[in-house]
Amino acid sequence: MKVLLTGRSGQLGQALVASAPDGVELMATSRAELDLADSAACCRIVEEQRPDWVLNAGAYTAVDHPSSYNTYKRLIYLFLSNSHSIIKSSMRSTFRTYRYMPTW
């Protein structure tokens, strides 16, 4: 089974990489390799890798910084756009399962 994992550098991503079972072909990406806000890059990686599963553990990590309503609105927008980029790419691919694991 081939799995694409986003958010490899975060706490959840690191835990998922460390606990990946035998037999799983894990392609784990961090923001440096895949910017989830870049819809074209998301489509490209899914089309190239053709994973069976996508685990989206990518998240905004500067949680101490939000202090205003506009910042919270921006955070929600970022979470939704991250998911949208991956889901949009699924329409051109064959992966079976998408999981979003918010860490906020």
CORPE-V750849 format. One record per backbone hydrogen bond with DSSP energy under -1.0 kcal/mol. NH is the residue of the N-H (numbers start at 1). CO is the residue of the C=O. E is the energy in kcal/mol with one decimal. If there is no record, write none. Layout:
nh = (NH/NH)
co = (CO/CO)
e = (E/E)
//
This chain:
nh = (3/4/5/6/8/10/14/15/16/17/18/19/20/24/25/26/27/29/34/38/39/42/43/44/45/46/47/48/49/50/52/53/54/55/56/57/57/63/65/72/73/74/75/76/77/78/79/80/81/82/83/84/85/86/87/88/89/90/92/93/96/97/99/101)
co = (25/53/27/55/29/7/10/11/12/13/14/15/17/21/1/24/3/5/30/35/37/38/39/40/41/42/43/44/45/46/2/2/97/4/99/6/55/61/62/68/69/70/71/72/73/74/75/76/77/78/79/80/81/82/83/84/85/86/89/90/52/52/54/56)
e = (-2.7/-2.4/-2.5/-2.6/-3.0/-1.3/-2.7/-2.0/-2.5/-2.4/-2.3/-1.4/-1.1/-1.4/-3.1/-1.1/-3.1/-3.3/-2.5/-2.2/-1.1/-2.1/-2.5/-2.4/-2.5/-2.0/-2.5/-2.5/-2.6/-2.4/-2.6/-1.8/-2.3/-3.0/-3.4/-1.3/-1.0/-1.9/-1.6/-1.9/-2.5/-2.1/-2.4/-2.4/-2.2/-2.6/-2.5/-2.4/-2.9/-2.4/-1.9/-2.6/-2.3/-1.5/-2.9/-3.0/-1.5/-1.2/-1.4/-1.4/-2.1/-1.5/-2.3/-2.4)
//
